[in-house]
Amino acid sequence: MTRGMFYVAAIGVLTGGLATPASAQFDPLHNNLKCYKITGGVLTVNLQLDNQFGRERVAHLVPQFLCAPTQKTCCAAGATTTVCQPIPCPAEPSTNQPAAVDHFKCYKIQVKECTPTATNDFDCSKLTGRFPPAPPAITATLVDQFHTENVTLSKPKMLCVPVLKIRQGTTTTTATTSTTTTTRVCGLQNGNPPVCGGDCPTLQTCLWTGTMCMCSDTPCQLTGATCGGLCPSPQQQCHSPGTNPCTCCFNPGVPCTTDGQCCSNSCNASTMVCD
């Protein structure tokens, strides 16, 4: 059960024919939730909700948000709005993280609190609109990557439930056949480091041109005796590391790869960035 309002991080719905479920983001890297505003009709239900803060009854659900697993990258101070210089994020205080999270659909709820009894149980034949139904107020200390704060809980507003999300793409139809395809626009994908990604025409690849991601037919390669061409990340450059004629290597100052390598550079063991 999730309580409190979720803040909308972005808004967007793609419509069209059905594609395959998006399960590739179910991993410890995507352990944040980004919530998109949605709309839908009122659902009539009969629910009892229990957690450490109390017990409530719910009769109606109103769709509000779709929350999707999201990878968060911290950027160096002074970075431009178009290029993120990845830096290590503050440690997550939760001992349960990093861990994969599911998609969730969040509903606005109006609750009636069940009255606590002398035996530490709840009497749902006696419902109240107060929260909590009996004093004192419920307070908590919240610690995340950004700061620590003390809060007082008010009436619960949301119920978020796991949901199967099937992303929709574009649909093309002819007089005799109907096909469904999903197209990803070539653009800079949030990551560590950020990398260009998306669909391009045959023989082209989504690469960083120096100012933006574009579909190009000039990837990093050997031209004559010189390495040249474009790389997928703004934090890479095309040159020869010695054993491979040409490859895209990380610039100094970016985090080392998972195997501790920095292409032609060395990995600083204390800072874990490329020298």
Order of alpha helices (4+ residues) and beta strands (2+ residues): beta-beta-beta-beta-beta-beta-beta-beta-beta-beta-beta-beta-beta-beta-beta-beta-beta-beta-beta-beta-beta-beta
